[in-house]
Amino acid sequence: MTLMEKTGTPVGSYAPDFELPGIDDRVHHLFDYLQNWQVIGVVFLSNHCPEVFTYLDRLKHIQAQFEHQGFTLVGINANDAQQNSEESFNNMKRFALEKQLNFPYLWDSTQDVAHGFGAERTPEAFVIDRQGVLRYSGQIDDNPQQANAVSVPYLQNAIVAVLSGQEVNPKSTKVNGCVIQWRH
């Protein structure tokens, strides 16, 4: 780490609770996900980040691959819509429709959830087990540019490990991507 240590929830601790509006006009609560799923993947997204665009098909594939095994993916946008109107709630709805997201997309307008997780970039992934414990944080895989050149699918490996009751290794990875646009 640099002089500024990453803040947020460390792996092995309880994930920060959330209650956020989704593009489906419903309120989504972590507690409800914990009641219904064995593993929850939270990915901080953006409507304009090029790295997010390169991962969208992979994220949709991960959701489709694991949804019948007790997993769900949840996208969260915490970017400040005042700095970039592309990040507004209405544009999130448009984005999800255009990109045909197959998972919930939630709006963290206060940025409290992103701060609680310690999210810094988009896309940044977190894996939570059924007890609400954060088991992984970091990048989705080791090749943002080319899906067919991935050698280590970190997020998928973490999901498989948690679903099978195994330890996640590695527990965290360094994330590349767009910096979350924080409110001033």
QUIKA-V753112 format. One record per residue. N is the residue number from 0. RES is the residue in three letters. PSI is psi in whole degrees, -180 to 180 (* if undefined). D_FIRST is the distance of its C-alpha to the first C-alpha in Angstrom with 2 decimals. Layout:
BEGIN
{{N | RES | PSI | D_FIRST} {N | RES | PSI | D_FIRST}}
END
This chain:
BEGIN
{{0 | MET | 158 | 0.00} {1 | THR | -170 | 3.76} {2 | LEU | -32 | 6.70} {3 | MET | 104 | 7.19} {4 | GLU | 145 | 5.88} {5 | LYS | 133 | 7.45} {6 | THR | 171 | 10.99} {7 | GLY | -168 | 13.78} {8 | THR | 122 | 15.37} {9 | PRO | 150 | 13.69} {10 | VAL | 136 | 15.44} {11 | GLY | -10 | 18.52} {12 | SER | 167 | 19.33} {13 | TYR | 135 | 22.04} {14 | ALA | 148 | 21.30} {15 | PRO | 136 | 22.08} {16 | ASP | 154 | 25.73} {17 | PHE | 154 | 26.96} {18 | GLU | 98 | 30.34} {19 | LEU | 149 | 30.32} {20 | PRO | 140 | 33.08} {21 | GLY | 166 | 33.40} {22 | ILE | -11 | 35.18} {23 | ASP | 8 | 37.98} {24 | ASP | 23 | 38.68} {25 | ARG | 159 | 37.86} {26 | VAL | 131 | 35.34} {27 | HIS | 130 | 32.84} {28 | HIS | 134 | 31.60} {29 | LEU | -39 | 29.04} {30 | PHE | -43 | 31.68} {31 | ASP | -40 | 34.16} {32 | TYR | -41 | 31.87} {33 | LEU | -29 | 31.25} {34 | GLN | -27 | 35.05} {35 | ASN | -13 | 35.72} {36 | TRP | 148 | 33.03} {37 | GLN | -37 | 31.53} {38 | VAL | 136 | 28.21} {39 | ILE | 128 | 26.77} {40 | GLY | 126 | 24.39} {41 | VAL | 126 | 22.87} {42 | VAL | 123 | 21.80} {43 | PHE | 126 | 20.89} {44 | LEU | 174 | 23.20} {45 | SER | 152 | 24.64} {46 | ASN | -10 | 28.20} {47 | HIS | -3 | 27.44} {48 | CYS | 124 | 24.24} {49 | PRO | -36 | 25.28} {50 | GLU | -34 | 22.62} {51 | VAL | -44 | 24.04} {52 | PHE | -40 | 27.48} {53 | THR | -21 | 26.65} {54 | TYR | -11 | 25.60} {55 | LEU | -47 | 28.44} {56 | ASP | -37 | 30.92} {57 | ARG | -41 | 28.49} {58 | LEU | -42 | 27.66} {59 | LYS | -37 | 31.40} {60 | HIS | -44 | 32.06} {61 | ILE | -44 | 29.59} {62 | GLN | -48 | 31.33} {63 | ALA | -38 | 34.72} {64 | GLN | -40 | 33.85} {65 | PHE | -7 | 32.69} {66 | GLU | -28 | 34.51} {67 | HIS | 6 | 37.48} {68 | GLN | 10 | 35.39} {69 | GLY | 23 | 34.09} {70 | PHE | 146 | 31.10} {71 | THR | 148 | 30.58} {72 | LEU | 143 | 28.07} {73 | VAL | 122 | 27.46} {74 | GLY | 141 | 26.20} {75 | ILE | 132 | 24.93} {76 | ASN | 120 | 24.92} {77 | ALA | 7 | 23.07} {78 | ASN | 148 | 23.47} {79 | ASP | 111 | 25.48} {80 | ALA | -16 | 28.99} {81 | GLN | -34 | 29.99} {82 | GLN | -32 | 27.80} {83 | ASN | 108 | 28.88} {84 | SER | -17 | 32.07} {85 | GLU | -23 | 31.27} {86 | GLU | 6 | 29.01} {87 | SER | 161 | 31.94} {88 | PHE | -42 | 33.23} {89 | ASN | -38 | 36.35} {90 | ASN | -27 | 34.44} {91 | MET | -43 | 32.39} {92 | LYS | -45 | 35.79} {93 | ARG | -47 | 36.97} {94 | PHE | -49 | 33.83} {95 | ALA | -38 | 34.13} {96 | LEU | -48 | 37.82} {97 | GLU | -41 | 37.50} {98 | LYS | -2 | 34.74} {99 | GLN | 52 | 36.60} {100 | LEU | 138 | 33.69} {101 | ASN | 25 | 34.75} {102 | PHE | 159 | 32.35} {103 | PRO | 146 | 32.04} {104 | TYR | 116 | 30.22} {105 | LEU | 155 | 29.32} {106 | TRP | 119 | 28.68} {107 | ASP | 72 | 26.09} {108 | SER | -27 | 27.74} {109 | THR | -15 | 26.25} {110 | GLN | 9 | 22.66} {111 | ASP | -40 | 22.51} {112 | VAL | -44 | 21.90} {113 | ALA | -44 | 18.99} {114 | HIS | -43 | 17.38} {115 | GLY | -41 | 18.35} {116 | PHE | -24 | 16.75} {117 | GLY | 22 | 13.54} {118 | ALA | 141 | 14.68} {119 | GLU | -26 | 13.38} {120 | ARG | 167 | 15.45} {121 | THR | 135 | 18.82} {122 | PRO | 142 | 19.52} {123 | GLU | 129 | 17.03} {124 | ALA | 147 | 18.57} {125 | PHE | 143 | 18.77} {126 | VAL | 130 | 21.37} {127 | ILE | 134 | 23.25} {128 | ASP | 177 | 25.96} {129 | ARG | -26 | 29.39} {130 | GLN | -2 | 28.50} {131 | GLY | 13 | 25.85} {132 | VAL | 133 | 22.88} {133 | LEU | 121 | 19.77} {134 | ARG | -20 | 19.65} {135 | TYR | 146 | 17.37} {136 | SER | 139 | 14.92} {137 | GLY | -150 | 14.06} {138 | GLN | 164 | 16.24} {139 | ILE | -44 | 19.98} {140 | ASP | -175 | 20.49} {141 | ASP | 9 | 19.56} {142 | ASN | 86 | 21.98} {143 | PRO | -30 | 22.01} {144 | GLN | -41 | 24.91} {145 | GLN | 112 | 27.36} {146 | ALA | -36 | 28.06} {147 | ASN | -3 | 30.45} {148 | ALA | 12 | 27.93} {149 | VAL | 128 | 25.42} {150 | SER | -28 | 24.88} {151 | VAL | 105 | 22.44} {152 | PRO | 80 | 23.20} {153 | TYR | -49 | 20.22} {154 | LEU | -47 | 21.69} {155 | GLN | -43 | 25.16} {156 | ASN | -41 | 24.16} {157 | ALA | -42 | 22.49} {158 | ILE | -48 | 25.66} {159 | VAL | -45 | 27.93} {160 | ALA | -47 | 26.18} {161 | VAL | -42 | 26.42} {162 | LEU | -32 | 29.97} {163 | SER | 8 | 31.01} {164 | GLY | 21 | 29.49} {165 | GLN | 166 | 27.06} {166 | GLU | 143 | 23.45} {167 | VAL | 133 | 21.00} {168 | ASN | 119 | 19.20} {169 | PRO | 159 | 16.49} {170 | LYS | -24 | 15.55} {171 | SER | 154 | 12.73} {172 | THR | 159 | 11.96} {173 | LYS | 138 | 10.10} {174 | VAL | 136 | 12.57} {175 | ASN | 166 | 14.54} {176 | GLY | -164 | 17.33} {177 | CYS | 138 | 18.48} {178 | VAL | 136 | 16.54} {179 | ILE | 135 | 18.30} {180 | GLN | 103 | 20.81} {181 | TRP | 148 | 20.43} {182 | ARG | 150 | 23.57} {183 | HIS | * | 23.99}}
END
